[in-house]
Amino acid sequence: MACSAYASPAALIDQADAALDTARRFAADVRSRLLGKVGDGGAVDPALLDRHQHDAHGYAWIETTIAALDALLGWAAAAHDRGELGEVDALVLRLAFSEYLSQLAGGVAIGPNETFRPGQIGLNAAARAMADHPAVAGLIAGADAESRAALVALVRAGAGVSEASGDEALDEIRAQFRRFTAERITPFAHRWHLDDALIPDFLVAELGALGTFGICVDPEYGGLGLGKLEMCVVTEELSRGWIGAGSLGTRSEIAAELIALAGSDEQKARWLPGLASGAILPTAVFTEPGAGSDLASLATRATRAPAGSWRISGAKTWITHAARTDLMTLLARTGGEGHRGLSMFLLAKPRGSDADPFPAAGLAGSEIAVLGYRGMREYELSFDDFEAPAESLLGDVEGEGFRQLMRTFEGARIQTAARAVGVAWRAYELGLGYALVRHQFGRPLIDFPRVADKLVTMLVETVAARELAYAAARTKDTGGRSDVEAGMAKLLAARVAWTNADASLQIHGGNGYALESEISRILCDARILSIFEGAAEIQAHIIARGLLQRRTGDQ
């Protein structure tokens, strides 16, 4: 369908490109002002960065917002080049630029009750200059009630956002997993959630047969040998049905990447084929009661026995899928304090049952009841002289556990962004569906502008989060550094999932608050996304520090 939402698709893209350049110059002003506060002879002073967290995290959100606009523009330009930029796509691009540029000029939210405004860092004049630029001003003014109404009308008529990637194989992967999710997950997920049931064994087997667990594993070990972009698409589609299904692959992704990057040849041969097929289910055993994001403070200790084996003692918490798994990737202290004293272990364990969840000697656990993110269950674990063979040490090297784990953070955060995008899509779908059929005062809810505007924002921001996640995945796949990019993708997508779920429940009204309503589950599932795999505040700090270091050359 040809674009009719603007004078021409090319004109819209050109104006967005000019506005993006203007926004980047504003971000450079913010960065310069921030460096004046946290720099020490050109380098970033960690203590000063901590002291000025509000400004630093505001800068992170500014750069994340600009990165989302850049990803959206790239998506739209590619679709236009293929002759596939539809009216919905053009309106999404236009409305996204209008909203996000307005936020950059007036203030970006950095938390549920925190806003960073340009004036706080002395840049009101720079913000006004950005907003007054003709390209920026034109886009901000263009997101009027008429544009929002036009998008709603198209959606009501059955039009949707383009999902064509220009890669037929990738598009077929999406179609395959969307069909599977619609048939095998979505109709049953809410019942499984309410019953606090584990993801059924038959579903795990079917996911394994589809190749879900081996997407990024080398074909030499039975995997598909694909990239993070394909992993993103698969995770997004599965999470659209249930975050539990979309998250199951995260366990295998983290474990397989750890072993592929740092394992010995023997460890790769032992573990990777089973991980790729789904025959071996792993669990990541990192967090401790006194150390969440602060991994350098881990206290669980692994000690060599006289015969060369390891004895492990300590407590772990928030361990996902701990009982029904075969492999634990465990971070423990083998040396002194700090990161350098940590080592990574590959620990085989027997699968537990409801009657005996932890049958291994030296290992006990108890379940943590949770609001959402069900299907695998969360546990506290206690290791008491748990014995592990000498060959359990990852890569046969001590003191490298933290570095080994850090190499998987990018992929894990990109996948978490994809999970969040899937949850955001489902929240939007449920809100739209309810607004179309629910009548009040003789009219469907979608007729009311405040309801329609919620749906518009949900759609626009979901596409922005999707494209930012894909951009991070592409950077990772091409071998580029993507620590900041992965953090940005996770930061934005987690917020969009939550705001979408909140808005969708508001559309449902009291009916959405009932446990039997699917949107109540989506709300609970969405809330965890800005906490795990790096809390939002941690992500913002990493992004700010990373970008400042890149600009100063202080690596």
C-alpha positions in Angstrom: 0.0 0.0 0.0 1.4 3.4 -0.9 2.0 5.8 2.0 -0.5 8.7 2.1 0.1 9.8 5.7 2.5 12.5 4.6 3.3 14.5 1.5 5.4 11.5 0.4 7.2 8.7 2.1 10.5 10.2 1.0 9.6 13.6 2.5 8.7 12.0 5.8 12.0 10.0 5.9 14.1 13.1 5.0 12.4 15.2 7.6 12.9 12.4 10.3 16.5 12.1 9.3 17.1 15.9 9.7 15.3 15.8 13.1 17.4 12.9 14.2 20.6 14.8 13.4 19.3 17.7 15.5 18.5 15.4 18.4 22.0 14.0 18.3 23.5 17.4 18.6 21.3 18.0 21.6 22.5 14.7 23.1 26.1 15.9 22.5 25.4 19.0 24.5 24.0 16.9 27.4 27.0 14.6 27.2 29.4 17.5 27.3 27.7 19.1 30.3 27.6 15.7 32.1 31.3 15.1 31.5 32.0 18.4 33.1 30.4 17.0 36.3 31.8 13.4 36.3 35.0 13.7 34.3 38.4 13.7 35.9 41.0 14.9 33.4 39.0 13.4 30.6 38.3 10.0 32.2 35.0 9.2 33.9 35.3 9.2 37.7 33.0 6.3 39.1 32.4 8.2 42.4 31.3 11.3 40.6 29.1 9.3 38.2 27.4 7.7 41.3 26.9 11.2 42.8 25.3 12.5 39.7 23.2 9.4 38.9 20.0 11.4 38.1 21.8 13.4 35.4 23.7 10.4 34.1 20.6 8.2 33.9 18.8 11.1 32.2 21.6 11.1 29.6 21.2 7.4 29.2 17.5 7.7 28.5 18.1 10.5 26.0 20.6 8.4 24.1 18.2 5.4 24.3 15.4 7.5 22.9 17.5 8.7 20.1 18.7 5.2 19.3 15.1 4.0 19.1 14.3 6.8 16.7 17.3 5.8 14.6 16.2 2.2 14.6 12.7 3.2 13.5 14.0 5.4 10.8 16.2 2.6 9.5 13.2 0.2 9.5 11.0 2.7 7.6 13.7 3.6 5.1 14.4 -0.1 4.3 10.7 -0.7 3.9 10.4 2.4 1.6 13.3 1.2 -0.5 11.5 -2.2 -1.0 8.3 -0.3 -1.8 6.6 -1.7 1.3 6.2 1.4 3.5 2.5 1.3 4.3 0.2 4.0 5.7 0.3 2.4 9.2 4.1 2.3 9.1 4.4 5.9 8.0 2.0 7.0 10.8 3.9 5.0 13.4 7.1 6.6 12.3 5.6 10.1 12.4 3.9 9.7 15.7 7.0 8.1 17.3 9.2 11.0 16.2 6.7 13.5 17.5 6.3 11.9 20.9 10.0 11.1 21.5 11.2 14.5 20.2 8.7 16.2 22.5 10.1 14.2 25.4 13.6 15.1 24.6 12.8 18.8 24.6 10.6 18.8 27.7 11.7 15.9 29.9 12.3 12.1 29.6 10.9 9.7 32.2 13.7 7.8 33.9 11.5 5.9 36.3 7.8 5.6 37.3 8.0 8.9 39.3 11.3 10.4 38.1 11.8 12.8 35.1 15.0 14.2 33.7 14.5 17.7 32.3 17.0 19.7 30.3 16.9 22.6 32.8 18.3 20.4 35.5 21.6 20.4 33.7 21.4 23.9 32.4 20.3 23.1 28.9 16.9 24.8 28.5 18.2 26.9 25.7 19.7 23.9 23.9 16.4 22.0 24.2 14.4 25.0 22.9 16.8 25.3 19.9 16.3 21.6 19.1 12.5 22.0 19.4 12.5 25.1 17.2 14.5 23.4 14.4 12.1 23.2 11.4 12.3 19.4 11.0 11.7 18.8 14.7 8.9 21.4 15.0 7.2 20.1 11.9 7.2 16.5 13.2 6.0 17.5 16.7 3.2 19.6 15.2 2.3 16.7 12.8 1.2 14.3 15.6 -2.2 15.8 16.0 -5.6 14.3 16.8 -6.2 13.7 13.1 -3.0 11.6 12.7 -3.9 9.5 15.7 -7.5 9.1 14.5 -6.2 8.0 11.1 -4.0 5.3 12.6 -6.9 4.0 14.7 -9.1 3.9 11.7 -6.6 1.9 9.7 -6.2 -0.5 12.7 -9.9 -0.9 13.0 -10.1 -1.8 9.3 -7.6 -4.6 9.9 -4.4 -3.0 8.8 -1.2 -3.7 10.7 2.4 -2.7 11.0 4.8 -4.2 8.4 6.7 -7.2 9.7 8.5 -8.0 6.4 12.3 -8.0 7.0 13.5 -8.3 3.5 14.8 -11.8 4.5 12.4 -14.5 3.4 14.0 -17.1 5.8 13.6 -14.8 8.8 10.0 -14.0 7.9 9.3 -17.7 7.6 10.8 -18.3 11.1 8.5 -15.7 12.4 5.4 -17.2 10.7 6.3 -20.7 11.9 6.7 -19.7 15.6 3.6 -17.4 15.4 1.5 -20.4 14.2 2.9 -22.6 16.9 2.3 -20.1 19.6 -1.2 -19.4 18.5 -2.0 -23.1 18.5 0.0 -24.6 21.3 0.7 -21.8 23.8 -1.7 -18.8 23.8 -5.0 -20.8 24.4 -3.6 -22.6 27.5 -1.1 -20.2 29.0 -3.4 -18.4 31.4 -4.6 -21.7 32.9 -1.0 -22.8 33.4 -0.3 -19.5 35.0 -3.3 -19.7 37.4 -2.4 -23.3 38.3 1.2 -22.3 38.9 2.1 -25.2 36.7 5.4 -25.9 35.1 5.6 -25.6 31.4 4.3 -29.0 30.3 6.9 -31.6 29.3 5.2 -32.1 26.0 5.6 -28.4 25.2 9.3 -28.5 26.1 9.7 -31.5 23.7 7.8 -29.7 20.9 9.9 -26.6 21.4 13.0 -28.7 21.2 11.8 -30.3 18.0 11.4 -26.8 16.5 15.1 -26.0 17.3 14.2 -23.4 19.9 17.0 -24.3 22.3 19.8 -24.5 19.7 19.1 -21.4 17.6 22.6 -19.9 18.2 24.4 -23.2 18.8 27.0 -24.3 16.2 25.7 -27.0 13.9 28.7 -29.0 14.8 26.9 -29.6 18.2 23.4 -30.0 16.8 22.3 -26.4 16.7 20.9 -24.3 13.9 23.9 -21.9 13.8 21.7 -18.8 13.4 22.2 -15.4 14.9 20.8 -13.2 17.7 18.3 -11.6 15.3 16.7 -15.0 14.6 16.8 -15.6 18.4 15.0 -12.3 18.9 12.2 -13.1 16.5 11.7 -16.6 18.0 11.7 -15.2 21.6 9.3 -12.4 20.7 6.8 -14.7 19.1 6.9 -17.2 22.0 6.6 -14.5 24.6 3.6 -13.1 22.8 1.9 -16.2 23.9 3.5 -16.6 27.3 6.7 -15.1 28.8 7.4 -18.5 30.4 7.6 -20.1 26.9 9.7 -17.3 25.6 12.0 -17.4 28.6 12.7 -21.1 28.5 15.2 -20.6 25.8 17.0 -18.0 27.8 18.3 -20.7 30.2 19.7 -22.7 27.3 21.0 -19.5 25.5 23.0 -18.4 28.5 24.4 -21.9 29.3 25.2 -22.7 25.7 27.0 -19.3 25.1 29.0 -19.7 28.3 30.2 -23.1 27.2 30.7 -22.2 23.6 32.8 -19.2 24.5 34.8 -20.5 27.4 34.4 -24.2 27.7 37.0 -26.9 27.0 36.5 -29.1 23.9 35.4 -31.9 26.3 32.8 -29.6 28.0 31.4 -28.5 24.6 31.1 -32.1 23.4 29.4 -33.2 26.7 26.9 -30.4 27.1 26.1 -28.5 23.8 24.3 -31.2 21.9 21.9 -31.8 24.8 21.3 -28.1 25.3 20.6 -27.6 21.6 18.1 -30.4 21.5 16.4 -29.6 24.7 17.3 -33.0 26.2 19.4 -31.1 28.8 17.6 -28.2 30.6 19.9 -25.8 32.4 19.5 -23.3 35.2 21.6 -20.2 36.0 22.8 -20.2 39.6 24.3 -16.8 40.2 22.2 -14.5 42.6 22.6 -14.7 46.3 20.5 -13.4 49.2 23.0 -10.6 50.0 24.1 -10.0 46.4 21.7 -9.2 43.6 23.3 -7.0 41.0 26.5 -6.9 43.0 28.1 -10.1 41.8 31.5 -9.1 43.2 30.1 -9.7 46.7 29.1 -13.4 46.1 29.9 -15.6 49.1 29.2 -19.1 47.9 32.5 -20.9 48.0 34.0 -23.8 46.0 37.0 -25.5 47.7 39.2 -28.2 46.1 39.2 -31.5 47.9 42.4 -33.5 48.2 41.3 -35.8 45.3 40.9 -32.8 43.0 37.1 -32.6 43.1 35.2 -29.5 44.3 33.1 -29.0 47.4 30.6 -26.2 47.2 28.8 -24.5 50.1 26.6 -21.4 50.3 23.1 -20.0 49.5 21.6 -18.9 46.2 18.3 -17.2 45.6 15.9 -16.4 42.7 17.1 -19.4 40.8 14.7 -20.0 37.9 13.8 -23.6 36.9 16.1 -25.0 39.5 14.2 -28.2 40.2 13.4 -29.6 36.7 16.8 -29.2 35.2 19.9 -31.2 34.5 22.7 -28.7 34.5 23.6 -25.8 36.8 25.9 -23.0 35.7 27.1 -21.8 39.1 29.2 -18.8 40.0 31.2 -19.4 43.2 34.2 -18.0 45.0 37.4 -19.9 44.6 39.8 -17.1 45.5 39.9 -13.8 47.3 37.5 -10.9 47.3 36.0 -9.2 44.2 35.4 -10.3 40.7 38.8 -12.0 40.3 38.0 -14.5 43.0 35.0 -15.9 41.1 34.9 -19.1 39.0 32.2 -20.7 36.9 31.1 -24.3 37.3 29.1 -26.7 35.2 27.3 -28.9 37.7 25.3 -31.9 36.6 22.3 -32.7 38.8 19.4 -35.1 38.6 16.0 -33.7 37.7 13.7 -33.2 40.6 10.0 -34.1 40.9 7.1 -32.6 42.8 7.7 -35.2 45.6 11.5 -34.7 45.7 12.5 -31.5 43.9 16.2 -31.7 44.9 17.3 -35.3 45.2 21.0 -34.6 44.9 23.2 -34.9 48.0 24.3 -31.6 49.4 21.6 -29.6 47.6 18.3 -28.4 49.1 15.8 -25.8 48.0 12.4 -24.1 48.6 10.1 -22.5 46.1 9.5 -18.7 46.1 5.9 -17.8 45.4 5.7 -15.1 42.7 3.1 -12.8 41.1 4.0 -13.7 37.5 6.7 -15.1 35.3 5.5 -18.5 36.1 6.0 -21.8 34.4 9.6 -22.6 35.6 9.3 -21.5 39.3 11.7 -19.6 41.4 13.8 -21.2 44.2 16.1 -20.5 47.1 19.0 -23.1 47.1 21.3 -24.2 49.8 24.6 -26.0 49.0 26.1 -27.9 51.8 29.4 -29.6 50.8 27.9 -30.3 47.3 30.5 -32.4 45.5 31.5 -31.7 41.9 34.1 -33.4 39.8 37.3 -31.6 38.9 36.2 -31.2 35.3 33.2 -29.1 36.4 35.3 -25.9 36.3 34.4 -24.0 33.1 37.4 -23.9 30.7 39.5 -25.6 33.4 40.5 -22.1 34.7 40.0 -20.4 38.0 39.2 -16.8 38.6 37.6 -16.1 35.2 34.0 -16.7 36.1 32.9 -13.1 36.2 34.6 -12.4 32.8 33.1 -15.5 31.3 29.6 -14.5 32.5 30.0 -11.0 31.3 30.5 -12.2 27.7 27.0 -13.6 27.8 25.3 -10.4 29.1 24.8 -8.8 25.7 23.0 -11.8 24.3 20.9 -12.3 27.5 19.8 -8.6 27.5 18.9 -8.7 23.8 16.8 -11.7 24.4 15.2 -10.1 27.4 14.3 -7.1 25.2 12.7 -9.5 22.8 10.7 -11.1 25.6 9.5 -7.7 26.6 8.5 -6.9 23.0 6.4 -10.1 22.9 4.7 -9.2 26.2 4.1 -5.6 24.9 2.5 -7.0 21.7 0.1 -9.2 23.7 -0.9 -6.3 26.0 -1.7 -4.2 22.9 -3.6 -7.1 21.2 -5.7 -7.7 24.3 -6.4 -3.9 24.8 -7.4 -3.5 21.2 -9.6 -6.6 21.2 -11.4 -5.5 24.3 -11.8 -1.9 23.1 -13.5 -3.1 19.9 -16.1 -5.3 21.5 -16.8 -3.6 24.9 -19.6 -1.0 24.6 -20.3 1.8 27.1 -22.9 4.5 26.6 -23.9 2.8 23.3 -20.5 3.0 21.7 -17.4 0.7 21.6 -14.6 1.9 23.9 -12.3 2.5 21.0 -14.6 5.4 19.9 -13.5 7.4 22.9 -10.3 9.4 22.2 -8.6 8.6 25.5 -8.9 4.9 24.8 -7.9 5.2 21.2 -4.9 7.4 22.2 -3.7 4.7 24.6 -3.8 2.1 21.8 -1.9 4.4 19.5 0.9 5.0 22.0 1.0 1.2 22.7 1.4 0.4 19.1 4.0 3.1 18.3 6.2 2.3 21.3 6.0 -1.4 20.7 7.4 -1.0 17.2 10.1 1.3 18.5 11.1 -1.2 21.1 11.0 -4.0 18.6 13.3 -2.2 16.1 15.7 -1.2 18.8 16.0 -4.8 19.9 16.6 -5.9 16.3 19.2 -3.2 15.9 21.1 -4.5 18.9 20.9 -8.0 17.6 22.3 -7.0 14.2 25.2 -5.2 15.9 25.9 -8.3 17.9 25.6 -10.6 14.8 28.1 -8.5 12.8 30.7 -8.7 15.6 30.3 -5.1 16.8 30.5 -4.1 20.4 26.9 -4.2 21.7 27.0 -3.8 25.5 25.5 -0.4 25.4 23.1 -1.3 22.5 21.9 -4.4 24.3 21.3 -2.3 27.5 19.3 0.3 25.6 17.2 -2.4 24.0 16.4 -4.0 27.3 15.8 -0.7 29.1 13.3 0.6 26.6 11.5 -2.7 25.9 11.0 -3.4 29.6 9.4 0.0 30.1 7.1 -0.4 27.1 6.0 -3.8 28.2 5.0 -2.4 31.6 3.3 0.7 30.3 1.4 -1.3 27.6 0.2 -3.8 30.2 -0.9 -1.0 32.6 -2.7 0.9 29.8 -4.3 -2.3 28.5 -5.6 -3.2 32.0 -7.0 0.3 32.3 -8.9 -0.2 29.1 -10.3 -3.5 30.5 -11.4 -1.6 33.6 -12.6 -3.8 36.5 -12.8 -6.8 34.3 -9.1 -6.7 33.8 -8.4 -6.8 37.5 -10.0 -10.2 37.8 -7.5 -13.1 38.1 -9.4 -14.9 35.3 -8.6 -12.1 32.9 -5.5 -12.7 30.8 -4.4 -9.1 31.1 -4.0 -9.5 34.8 -1.3 -12.1 34.0 0.3 -9.9 31.4 0.6 -7.1 34.0 2.3 -9.4 36.5 4.6 -10.8 33.8 5.6 -7.3 32.5 6.6 -6.0 35.9 9.6 -8.4 36.2 11.2 -7.2 33.0 12.7 -4.0 34.4 14.2 -6.0 37.3 15.9 -9.1 36.1 18.8 -9.4 33.7 19.9 -6.0 35.0 17.6 -3.7 36.8 16.6 -0.5 34.9 18.7 1.7 37.1 21.7 -0.6 36.6 21.1 -0.6 32.8 20.9 3.2 32.7 24.2 3.5 34.7 25.9 1.0 32.3 24.7 2.9 29.3 25.8 6.3 30.6 29.2 5.0 31.7 29.7 3.1 28.5 28.8 6.0 26.2 30.9 8.5 28.2 33.9 6.1 28.1 33.5 5.6 24.4 33.6 9.3 23.7 36.6 9.9 26.0 38.5 6.9 24.8 38.6 5.6 28.5 37.9 2.0 27.9 
